[in-house]
Amino acid sequence: MIQAGVFDKAMGSAQFLPDVVERQMNQSEFVLPIWEYLDIAASEERVRNGRTALRKRRELFIEIERRFGVEPEVVAAIWGLESGYGVNRGSVPILSALATLAWRGSRQAFFEDELVAALRILQSGHTTPEKMVGSWAGAMGHGQFMPSSFLNFAVDFDGDGRKNIWSNDPTDAVASIANYLSKHGWRRGQPWGYEVSLPEGFDYALVGMDQAHGALFWDDRGVRTVTGDRLPDYGVGSILLPAGARGVAVMLLRNAHALLRYNNAEAYVLGVGVLADRIGGHKGLVQPWPFDDRVLTRSEVREAQELLSDLGYSTQGVDGMRGPNTGRAVRAFQTDEGLVPDGYLSGTVLDLLREKGGAA
């Protein structure tokens, strides 16, 4: 229950923000190729700044790892991707943004719940309405927590009685990132994933997050590390082809699922993973990308989903997003057409769908 005084003080200055509605309704039509996204996510500058951040706050990150069991470079990578190590935390009034989206947005019930969560944060005294700022979508602080995530996973690591993820001091915020991963099953000492090489004749029906198998299973099917060695045994893993069979192949492990709970996008997992590896002194991905591939716009993905469904390959909805349902539909279509069934929705696949759809 939100107290009347808290509500009146918090919402008394809240305003409708038309720019927020416009940004939600008009998100970019164009999608970066995965290789360009990773160039940005794990840029030399971001790697360098991450290493500097770890050196500057070495004792803090050591204590965070001891308490939560999450490696410093992983926490730093999320911090770096979410806010540029605290430089870009956002300046939009969170209460106004959430109230706007709860009234006029496309996910009103979700943002209404987040608004109530934000009021609960204020009622608990962790910050003030004036200091509660962040992104237009309601994400806050160094780690860009939504209010509900704050209530569930934020920690008071410096012991001052407040869980202050908005402060210039990142102590509570980076500890909260580690707590979030820990609560979602992160295992210290295991990687998020690693790059692999697939053999000729590989069964691409085995690709995807719904295909999780142990190292011996993959070993029997000829999967190797990029150096040609047998796979290390870190438990079950799934193979991801972020740019299809012509691009990089990655084995995602248990810790990748913890990263997916932070941001449910495979590209984000790769961004955090590669950045963390590079901050820790390791190489990034080494296999070539298909730079000649045409990456589809959101409208083209929606068109492909409609064509697939019309041809009998259901994508379970049309949203312009490359999810697992779309991947399965694409793979079934590719199999029937004698293509490499990697489940990757490329320009070539869209052209063939248009041809088949026009003839249907």
Secondary structure as GFF3:
##gff-version 3
##sequence-region A 1 360
A	DSSP	alpha_helix	4	11	.	.	.	ID=ss1
A	DSSP	alpha_helix	18	25	.	.	.	ID=ss2
A	DSSP	alpha_helix	34	41	.	.	.	ID=ss3
A	DSSP	alpha_helix	44	56	.	.	.	ID=ss4
A	DSSP	alpha_helix	58	68	.	.	.	ID=ss5
A	DSSP	alpha_helix	72	83	.	.	.	ID=ss6
A	DSSP	beta_strand	92	93	.	.	.	ID=ss7
A	DSSP	alpha_helix	94	104	.	.	.	ID=ss8
A	DSSP	alpha_helix	108	123	.	.	.	ID=ss9
A	DSSP	beta_strand	133	134	.	.	.	ID=ss10
A	DSSP	alpha_helix	147	153	.	.	.	ID=ss11
A	DSSP	alpha_helix	171	183	.	.	.	ID=ss12
A	DSSP	beta_strand	193	197	.	.	.	ID=ss13
A	DSSP	three_ten_helix	204	206	.	.	.	ID=ss14
A	DSSP	alpha_helix	215	220	.	.	.	ID=ss15
A	DSSP	beta_strand	224	225	.	.	.	ID=ss16
A	DSSP	beta_strand	238	240	.	.	.	ID=ss17
A	DSSP	beta_strand	249	252	.	.	.	ID=ss18
A	DSSP	alpha_helix	254	262	.	.	.	ID=ss19
A	DSSP	alpha_helix	266	279	.	.	.	ID=ss20
A	DSSP	alpha_helix	298	310	.	.	.	ID=ss21
A	DSSP	alpha_helix	324	336	.	.	.	ID=ss22
A	DSSP	alpha_helix	347	359	.	.	.	ID=ss23
###
